[in-house]
Amino acid sequence: NPDQKKAVAERLGALLADPATSLATKQFVCEQLLLVGTDAHVPTLVKMLGDPKTAEMARQALQGIPGDASLQALREALASQKGRALAGVINSLGIRRDAASAAALAQRLGDADAEVAAAAVEALGRIATPQAAQALMAATAPAGAEAALFDARLRAAERLAAGPDPKAALDLYAKLLAG
């Protein structure tokens, strides 16, 4: 029932915004927002990204809320997050297959933090646009991450082959075979 779903979402949003709400309750609410969350919840979740205690649960909720507002919030979080939290944001953008973030993610391929660089490789492999594939082909894998980079390149080629640009997939396969 759409009306009941909306009412539940509003009550969950009020709980999430209440500073007296416990951490365990916020975790539960974020899990429920995966089912009923809307753009209206994004501002509260963005605030939660700034707190290390709630950043992960907020990121996961943003990942699951459909629409442009949650994607834009994740893109903006690329500039404010660090370390494991940044890797999580990058993973979320990859899971959402957000082509608009491909250029920003490509800049993270050479990140000094190995976890962040690995997340960027994985995300670009999932996004699998010609731009993402090109960035993956230009990337140099850090020691021990060669297989992950090859896997991401191959995944990008497979997705390109199944999509609207099979020519880009052929070019990528040829480069992979030549390497």
DRENPA-3360 file (N, C-alpha, C; in nm, 2 decimals, always signed):
BEGIN
1 = NPDQKKAV = +0.08/-0.12/+0.00/+0.00/+0.00/+0.00/+0.09/+0.12/+0.00 ~ +0.08/+0.20/-0.11/+0.17/+0.32/-0.12/+0.15/+0.42/+0.00 ~ +0.03/+0.44/+0.04/+0.00/+0.53/+0.15/+0.07/+0.49/+0.28 ~ +0.06/+0.36/+0.31/+0.12/+0.30/+0.43/+0.27/+0.31/+0.42 ~ +0.32/+0.28/+0.30/+0.47/+0.29/+0.28/+0.52/+0.43/+0.31 ~ +0.45/+0.53/+0.26/+0.48/+0.66/+0.28/+0.48/+0.70/+0.43 ~ +0.38/+0.66/+0.50/+0.36/+0.69/+0.64/+0.48/+0.62/+0.72 ~ +0.51/+0.50/+0.69/+0.62/+0.43/+0.75/+0.75/+0.50/+0.73;
9 = AERLGALL = +0.77/+0.54/+0.60/+0.90/+0.61/+0.56/+0.91/+0.74/+0.64 ~ +0.80/+0.81/+0.66/+0.80/+0.94/+0.73/+0.84/+0.92/+0.88 ~ +0.78/+0.81/+0.94/+0.81/+0.78/+1.08/+0.95/+0.74/+1.10 ~ +1.00/+0.66/+1.00/+1.14/+0.62/+1.01/+1.24/+0.74/+1.00 ~ +1.20/+0.83/+0.90/+1.28/+0.95/+0.89/+1.28/+1.04/+1.01 ~ +1.17/+1.05/+1.08/+1.17/+1.13/+1.21/+1.26/+1.06/+1.31 ~ +1.25/+0.93/+1.32/+1.34/+0.86/+1.42/+1.49/+0.89/+1.38 ~ +1.52/+0.88/+1.26/+1.66/+0.90/+1.22/+1.71/+1.04/+1.25;
17 = ADPATSLA = +1.62/+1.14/+1.23/+1.66/+1.28/+1.25/+1.67/+1.31/+1.40 ~ +1.61/+1.23/+1.49/+1.61/+1.26/+1.63/+1.74/+1.23/+1.69 ~ +1.81/+1.34/+1.75/+1.94/+1.31/+1.81/+1.94/+1.22/+1.93 ~ +1.82/+1.19/+1.99/+1.81/+1.10/+2.10/+1.80/+0.96/+2.06 ~ +1.78/+0.93/+1.93/+1.77/+0.79/+1.88/+1.90/+0.72/+1.90 ~ +1.89/+0.60/+1.95/+2.01/+0.52/+1.98/+2.08/+0.47/+1.85 ~ +2.21/+0.44/+1.86/+2.28/+0.39/+1.74/+2.22/+0.26/+1.68 ~ +2.18/+0.17/+1.77/+2.12/+0.05/+1.72/+1.98/+0.08/+1.65;
25 = TKQFVCEQ = +1.91/+0.17/+1.70/+1.78/+0.21/+1.63/+1.81/+0.27/+1.49 ~ +1.92/+0.36/+1.49/+1.95/+0.42/+1.36/+1.99/+0.31/+1.26 ~ +2.07/+0.21/+1.31/+2.11/+0.10/+1.22/+1.98/+0.03/+1.16 ~ +1.89/+0.00/+1.25/+1.76/-0.06/+1.21/+1.69/+0.03/+1.11 ~ +1.68/+0.15/+1.14/+1.61/+0.25/+1.05/+1.67/+0.25/+0.91 ~ +1.80/+0.26/+0.91/+1.88/+0.26/+0.78/+1.85/+0.13/+0.70 ~ +1.84/+0.02/+0.77/+1.81/-0.11/+0.70/+1.67/-0.10/+0.64 ~ +1.58/-0.04/+0.71/+1.44/-0.03/+0.66/+1.43/+0.07/+0.55;
33 = LLLVGTDA = +1.51/+0.17/+0.55/+1.51/+0.27/+0.44/+1.55/+0.21/+0.31 ~ +1.62/+0.09/+0.31/+1.65/+0.02/+0.19/+1.52/-0.02/+0.12 ~ +1.42/-0.04/+0.20/+1.29/-0.08/+0.14/+1.19/+0.04/+0.11 ~ +1.20/+0.14/+0.19/+1.10/+0.25/+0.18/+1.16/+0.39/+0.17 ~ +1.29/+0.40/+0.16/+1.36/+0.53/+0.16/+1.33/+0.61/+0.03 ~ +1.33/+0.74/+0.05/+1.30/+0.83/-0.06/+1.40/+0.94/-0.06 ~ +1.39/+1.03/-0.16/+1.48/+1.15/-0.16/+1.47/+1.23/-0.04 ~ +1.35/+1.23/+0.03/+1.33/+1.30/+0.15/+1.43/+1.26/+0.26;
41 = HVPTLVKM = +1.48/+1.14/+0.26/+1.57/+1.09/+0.36/+1.72/+1.13/+0.34 ~ +1.75/+1.17/+0.21/+1.89/+1.19/+0.17/+1.96/+1.30/+0.26 ~ +1.90/+1.41/+0.29/+1.97/+1.51/+0.37/+2.01/+1.46/+0.51 ~ +1.92/+1.39/+0.57/+1.96/+1.33/+0.70/+2.07/+1.23/+0.69 ~ +2.06/+1.15/+0.59/+2.17/+1.05/+0.57/+2.30/+1.11/+0.53 ~ +2.30/+1.22/+0.46/+2.42/+1.29/+0.43/+2.49/+1.35/+0.56 ~ +2.41/+1.40/+0.65/+2.46/+1.44/+0.78/+2.53/+1.33/+0.85 ~ +2.47/+1.21/+0.84/+2.52/+1.09/+0.91/+2.65/+1.05/+0.86;
49 = LGDPKTAE = +2.68/+1.08/+0.73/+2.80/+1.04/+0.67/+2.92/+1.11/+0.74 ~ +2.90/+1.22/+0.80/+3.00/+1.29/+0.87/+3.04/+1.24/+1.00 ~ +2.97/+1.14/+1.05/+2.99/+1.08/+1.18/+3.05/+0.94/+1.16 ~ +3.17/+0.91/+1.21/+3.22/+0.78/+1.19/+3.13/+0.67/+1.25 ~ +3.05/+0.70/+1.35/+2.97/+0.60/+1.41/+2.85/+0.56/+1.32 ~ +2.81/+0.65/+1.23/+2.69/+0.63/+1.15/+2.72/+0.63/+1.00 ~ +2.84/+0.66/+0.96/+2.88/+0.68/+0.82/+2.84/+0.55/+0.73 ~ +2.88/+0.44/+0.78/+2.86/+0.31/+0.71/+2.71/+0.28/+0.69;
57 = MARQALQG = +2.63/+0.30/+0.79/+2.49/+0.27/+0.78/+2.42/+0.37/+0.69 ~ +2.47/+0.50/+0.69/+2.41/+0.60/+0.61/+2.45/+0.57/+0.46 ~ +2.57/+0.53/+0.44/+2.62/+0.50/+0.30/+2.54/+0.39/+0.24 ~ +2.52/+0.28/+0.32/+2.44/+0.17/+0.27/+2.30/+0.21/+0.24 ~ +2.24/+0.29/+0.32/+2.10/+0.34/+0.29/+2.10/+0.42/+0.17 ~ +2.19/+0.51/+0.15/+2.20/+0.59/+0.03/+2.22/+0.50/-0.10 ~ +2.30/+0.40/-0.08/+2.32/+0.31/-0.19/+2.19/+0.24/-0.24 ~ +2.10/+0.22/-0.14/+1.98/+0.15/-0.17/+1.86/+0.23/-0.21;
65 = IPGDASLQ = +1.87/+0.36/-0.19/+1.76/+0.45/-0.22/+1.77/+0.49/-0.37 ~ +1.67/+0.46/-0.44/+1.67/+0.49/-0.59/+1.66/+0.64/-0.61 ~ +1.71/+0.68/-0.73/+1.70/+0.82/-0.77/+1.83/+0.89/-0.77 ~ +1.82/+1.01/-0.83/+1.93/+1.10/-0.85/+1.98/+1.16/-0.72 ~ +1.90/+1.19/-0.63/+1.94/+1.26/-0.51/+2.04/+1.18/-0.43 ~ +2.01/+1.05/-0.41/+2.10/+0.96/-0.34/+2.23/+0.94/-0.42 ~ +2.23/+0.93/-0.55/+2.35/+0.92/-0.63/+2.43/+1.05/-0.62 ~ +2.37/+1.16/-0.62/+2.44/+1.29/-0.61/+2.51/+1.30/-0.47;
73 = ALREALAS = +2.44/+1.25/-0.37/+2.50/+1.26/-0.23/+2.62/+1.17/-0.23 ~ +2.61/+1.05/-0.29/+2.73/+0.96/-0.29/+2.85/+1.02/-0.37 ~ +2.81/+1.09/-0.48/+2.92/+1.15/-0.56/+2.99/+1.26/-0.48 ~ +2.91/+1.34/-0.41/+2.96/+1.45/-0.33/+3.05/+1.40/-0.21 ~ +3.01/+1.28/-0.16/+3.08/+1.22/-0.05/+3.22/+1.18/-0.09 ~ +3.25/+1.16/-0.22/+3.39/+1.13/-0.27/+3.49/+1.23/-0.22 ~ +3.44/+1.36/-0.21/+3.53/+1.47/-0.16/+3.55/+1.47/-0.01 ~ +3.46/+1.42/+0.06/+3.47/+1.44/+0.21/+3.51/+1.31/+0.29;
81 = QKGRALAG = +3.50/+1.20/+0.22/+3.53/+1.07/+0.30/+3.68/+1.04/+0.28 ~ +3.73/+0.96/+0.37/+3.87/+0.91/+0.37/+3.88/+0.76/+0.40 ~ +3.98/+0.70/+0.36/+4.01/+0.56/+0.40/+3.90/+0.46/+0.37 ~ +3.86/+0.38/+0.46/+3.76/+0.28/+0.45/+3.62/+0.34/+0.41 ~ +3.59/+0.45/+0.47/+3.46/+0.52/+0.43/+3.46/+0.56/+0.29 ~ +3.57/+0.61/+0.24/+3.58/+0.65/+0.10/+3.57/+0.52/+0.01 ~ +3.64/+0.42/+0.05/+3.62/+0.29/-0.03/+3.48/+0.25/-0.04 ~ +3.41/+0.26/+0.07/+3.27/+0.22/+0.08/+3.18/+0.31/-0.02;
89 = VINSLGIR = +3.21/+0.44/-0.02/+3.13/+0.52/-0.11/+3.16/+0.48/-0.26 ~ +3.29/+0.46/-0.29/+3.33/+0.41/-0.42/+3.26/+0.28/-0.46 ~ +3.25/+0.19/-0.36/+3.18/+0.06/-0.39/+3.04/+0.09/-0.42 ~ +2.97/+0.18/-0.34/+2.83/+0.21/-0.36/+2.81/+0.26/-0.50 ~ +2.89/+0.35/-0.55/+2.88/+0.41/-0.68/+2.90/+0.30/-0.79 ~ +2.99/+0.21/-0.76/+3.00/+0.09/-0.86/+2.88/+0.00/-0.86 ~ +2.83/-0.03/-0.74/+2.71/-0.11/-0.73/+2.59/-0.04/-0.80 ~ +2.58/+0.09/-0.79/+2.47/+0.16/-0.86/+2.51/+0.18/-1.01;
97 = RDAASAAA = +2.63/+0.14/-1.05/+2.67/+0.16/-1.19/+2.66/+0.30/-1.24 ~ +2.70/+0.39/-1.16/+2.69/+0.54/-1.18/+2.79/+0.59/-1.28 ~ +2.75/+0.59/-1.41/+2.84/+0.64/-1.51/+2.89/+0.78/-1.49 ~ +2.81/+0.86/-1.43/+2.85/+1.00/-1.41/+2.97/+1.02/-1.31 ~ +3.00/+0.91/-1.23/+3.11/+0.92/-1.14/+3.24/+0.86/-1.20 ~ +3.23/+0.81/-1.32/+3.35/+0.73/-1.37/+3.47/+0.82/-1.38 ~ +3.46/+0.94/-1.42/+3.58/+1.03/-1.42/+3.64/+1.05/-1.28 ~ +3.56/+1.07/-1.19/+3.61/+1.09/-1.05/+3.67/+0.97/-0.99;
105 = LAQRLGDA = +3.61/+0.85/-1.03/+3.66/+0.72/-0.98/+3.79/+0.69/-1.05 ~ +3.81/+0.73/-1.17/+3.93/+0.70/-1.25/+4.05/+0.78/-1.18 ~ +4.02/+0.89/-1.12/+4.13/+0.97/-1.05/+4.17/+0.89/-0.92 ~ +4.09/+0.80/-0.87/+4.12/+0.73/-0.75/+4.20/+0.60/-0.78 ~ +4.22/+0.57/-0.91/+4.29/+0.44/-0.94/+4.43/+0.44/-0.89 ~ +4.50/+0.56/-0.88/+4.63/+0.57/-0.83/+4.64/+0.61/-0.68 ~ +4.53/+0.60/-0.61/+4.53/+0.65/-0.47/+4.63/+0.58/-0.38 ~ +4.69/+0.65/-0.29/+4.80/+0.60/-0.20/+4.74/+0.49/-0.11;
113 = DAEVAAAA = +4.61/+0.50/-0.08/+4.54/+0.40/+0.00/+4.50/+0.29/-0.09 ~ +4.56/+0.17/-0.07/+4.54/+0.05/-0.15/+4.39/+0.01/-0.15 ~ +4.32/+0.03/-0.04/+4.18/-0.01/-0.03/+4.10/+0.08/-0.12 ~ +4.13/+0.21/-0.12/+4.06/+0.30/-0.21/+4.08/+0.27/-0.36 ~ +4.21/+0.25/-0.39/+4.25/+0.22/-0.53/+4.18/+0.09/-0.58 ~ +4.18/-0.01/-0.49/+4.11/-0.14/-0.53/+3.96/-0.12/-0.54 ~ +3.90/-0.04/-0.46/+3.76/-0.01/-0.47/+3.73/+0.06/-0.61 ~ +3.82/+0.15/-0.64/+3.80/+0.23/-0.77/+3.81/+0.13/-0.89;
121 = VEALGRIA = +3.90/+0.04/-0.88/+3.91/-0.06/-0.99/+3.79/-0.14/-1.00 ~ +3.74/-0.19/-0.89/+3.62/-0.27/-0.89/+3.50/-0.19/-0.94 ~ +3.48/-0.07/-0.89/+3.37/+0.01/-0.93/+3.37/+0.04/-1.08 ~ +3.48/+0.07/-1.13/+3.49/+0.10/-1.28/+3.46/-0.02/-1.36 ~ +3.50/-0.14/-1.31/+3.47/-0.26/-1.38/+3.31/-0.28/-1.38 ~ +3.25/-0.24/-1.28/+3.10/-0.26/-1.27/+3.03/-0.15/-1.36 ~ +3.08/-0.03/-1.36/+3.02/+0.08/-1.43/+3.03/+0.05/-1.58 ~ +3.15/+0.00/-1.63/+3.16/-0.05/-1.76/+3.12/+0.03/-1.88;
129 = TPQAAQAL = +3.14/+0.16/-1.87/+3.12/+0.25/-1.98/+3.25/+0.25/-2.06 ~ +3.25/+0.30/-2.19/+3.37/+0.31/-2.26/+3.48/+0.39/-2.18 ~ +3.43/+0.50/-2.12/+3.52/+0.58/-2.04/+3.58/+0.51/-1.92 ~ +3.50/+0.43/-1.85/+3.55/+0.35/-1.74/+3.65/+0.24/-1.79 ~ +3.62/+0.18/-1.90/+3.71/+0.08/-1.95/+3.84/+0.14/-2.00 ~ +3.84/+0.26/-2.06/+3.96/+0.32/-2.10/+4.04/+0.36/-1.97 ~ +3.98/+0.40/-1.87/+4.06/+0.43/-1.74/+4.12/+0.31/-1.69 ~ +4.05/+0.20/-1.69/+4.10/+0.07/-1.64/+4.22/+0.02/-1.73;
137 = MAATAPAG = +4.21/+0.04/-1.86/+4.32/+0.00/-1.94/+4.44/+0.08/-1.92 ~ +4.43/+0.21/-1.88/+4.54/+0.30/-1.86/+4.60/+0.28/-1.72 ~ +4.53/+0.22/-1.63/+4.57/+0.20/-1.49/+4.68/+0.10/-1.48 ~ +4.77/+0.13/-1.38/+4.87/+0.04/-1.34/+4.84/-0.02/-1.21 ~ +4.84/-0.15/-1.20/+4.80/-0.22/-1.08/+4.91/-0.22/-0.98 ~ +4.88/-0.19/-0.85/+4.99/-0.20/-0.75/+5.03/-0.35/-0.73 ~ +5.14/-0.37/-0.68/+5.19/-0.51/-0.66/+5.08/-0.59/-0.58 ~ +5.05/-0.71/-0.64/+4.95/-0.80/-0.58/+4.81/-0.77/-0.62;
145 = AEAALFDA = +4.79/-0.67/-0.70/+4.65/-0.64/-0.74/+4.63/-0.66/-0.89 ~ +4.73/-0.72/-0.96/+4.72/-0.74/-1.10/+4.59/-0.82/-1.14 ~ +4.57/-0.92/-1.07/+4.45/-1.01/-1.10/+4.32/-0.93/-1.09 ~ +4.31/-0.85/-0.98/+4.19/-0.77/-0.96/+4.17/-0.67/-1.08 ~ +4.28/-0.61/-1.12/+4.27/-0.51/-1.23/+4.23/-0.59/-1.36 ~ +4.29/-0.70/-1.39/+4.25/-0.78/-1.51/+4.10/-0.82/-1.50 ~ +4.06/-0.87/-1.38/+3.92/-0.91/-1.37/+3.82/-0.79/-1.39 ~ +3.86/-0.67/-1.34/+3.77/-0.55/-1.37/+3.77/-0.52/-1.52;
153 = RLRAAERL = +3.88/-0.53/-1.58/+3.89/-0.50/-1.73/+3.80/-0.60/-1.80 ~ +3.81/-0.73/-1.77/+3.73/-0.83/-1.83/+3.58/-0.81/-1.80 ~ +3.55/-0.78/-1.68/+3.41/-0.75/-1.65/+3.35/-0.63/-1.73 ~ +3.43/-0.53/-1.75/+3.39/-0.42/-1.83/+3.37/-0.46/-1.97 ~ +3.46/-0.54/-2.02/+3.44/-0.58/-2.16/+3.32/-0.67/-2.18 ~ +3.29/-0.75/-2.08/+3.17/-0.83/-2.09/+3.04/-0.75/-2.09 ~ +3.04/-0.65/-2.00/+2.92/-0.56/-1.99/+2.91/-0.47/-2.12 ~ +3.02/-0.43/-2.17/+3.02/-0.35/-2.30/+2.96/-0.44/-2.41;
161 = AAGPDPKA = +3.00/-0.57/-2.41/+2.96/-0.66/-2.52/+2.81/-0.68/-2.51 ~ +2.75/-0.68/-2.39/+2.61/-0.70/-2.37/+2.53/-0.57/-2.39 ~ +2.60/-0.46/-2.40/+2.53/-0.33/-2.40/+2.52/-0.28/-2.54 ~ +2.50/-0.15/-2.55/+2.48/-0.08/-2.68/+2.60/-0.06/-2.76 ~ +2.72/-0.09/-2.70/+2.85/-0.06/-2.77/+2.94/-0.18/-2.78 ~ +2.90/-0.28/-2.86/+2.98/-0.40/-2.87/+3.12/-0.37/-2.94 ~ +3.13/-0.26/-3.02/+3.26/-0.23/-3.08/+3.36/-0.19/-2.97 ~ +3.32/-0.12/-2.87/+3.41/-0.09/-2.76/+3.45/-0.21/-2.69;
169 = ALDLYAKL = +3.36/-0.31/-2.68/+3.40/-0.44/-2.61/+3.51/-0.51/-2.70 ~ +3.49/-0.51/-2.83/+3.59/-0.58/-2.91/+3.72/-0.51/-2.90 ~ +3.73/-0.38/-2.90/+3.85/-0.31/-2.88/+3.92/-0.35/-2.75 ~ +3.84/-0.36/-2.64/+3.89/-0.39/-2.51/+3.94/-0.53/-2.50 ~ +3.86/-0.62/-2.56/+3.91/-0.76/-2.57/+4.04/-0.78/-2.64 ~ +4.05/-0.70/-2.75/+4.18/-0.71/-2.83/+4.30/-0.66/-2.75 ~ +4.27/-0.55/-2.67/+4.38/-0.50/-2.59/+4.42/-0.60/-2.47 ~ +4.31/-0.66/-2.42/+4.34/-0.76/-2.31/+4.42/-0.88/-2.37;
177 = LAG = +4.38/-0.93/-2.49/+4.45/-1.04/-2.55/+4.60/-1.00/-2.58 ~ +4.62/-0.88/-2.63/+4.75/-0.83/-2.66/+4.84/-0.82/-2.54 ~ +4.78/-0.79/-2.43/+4.85/-0.77/-2.30/+4.89/-0.91/-2.24;
% end
